């Protein structure tokens, strides 16, 4: 999975989106930079989705590891001091 470059120097591309008229009006009244807010929201949504996809892709491995620990304990558990 790649990383997202998020900086003021990143290449920009114009796009069309549909936004609720009420939300857009309030954003403009409050002088919110709509493009920047949309980009930040998309960045968060992408990160959240990547995490979900990673969990889905690695679910079997995590379940297998957890089952092993439940059955056998931690591999180096005998050396733990706590």
N, C-alpha and C positions, 0 to 999 in steps of 0.2 A: 504494500500500500504506500502511496506517495504522501508527501507532505504538501500542505498548502502554503504558498508564499502570500503573506499578508503584510503589505507595506504600501506606503504612499507612492513608491516607485514601480510597483507591479503594473504590468500591462493591463489596461482596462479594455473592456468590450461592451459596447452598448447593447442593451437587451430590453425587451418589453415584458412587463409584469402587470398583473391585475391586482390592485390593492383596494380594499374597502374605501369608499369616498370619505367616510367619517374619520377613519384612521389617517388617511392622507392629509385631510384638512387639519386635524389636530397636530400631526407631525410638522406641518408647515407653520402653524401658529406658534409652535414651540421651537421653531427653527432647528428641527432635527434634520440632519443630513440623511435623506432617505436612501441614497445609494450606499453610503457607509453603513447605515443601520441594516440594510438588506444584506450586505456582504458579511457583516458580523454575525447576523442571524444564520445565514447559510453556512458560515464556517462552523458555528456551534452545531447545527443540524448534521453537517457532514461528519464531524467528530463523533457525535452520538451514534450515527448510523454505522460508522466504521467499527465502533465498539460493539454494537449489536451483531454485526456480521462476524467479527472476530470470535465473539462468544459462540455464535451458531457453528462456525467452522471448527472450533476447538472443543465443543461440548463433549464429544466422545472421549477425547484425551483427558480432559479434566475429570470426567466421571470415572475413568479407568484409574487415574492417579488417586483419586479420593477413595475408591474401593480398595486399592492396594494398601493405603495407609490405614484404613479401617480394619483390614484383615491382619496386616503385619506390623502396624505402627510405623513411626517415622524411620527412614533408613538409618539415620545416625542418632536416633532417640536415646540410646543408652549413654551417649556422651553429654546429654543436656544437663545443665546444672540448675535448671528452674522448673 
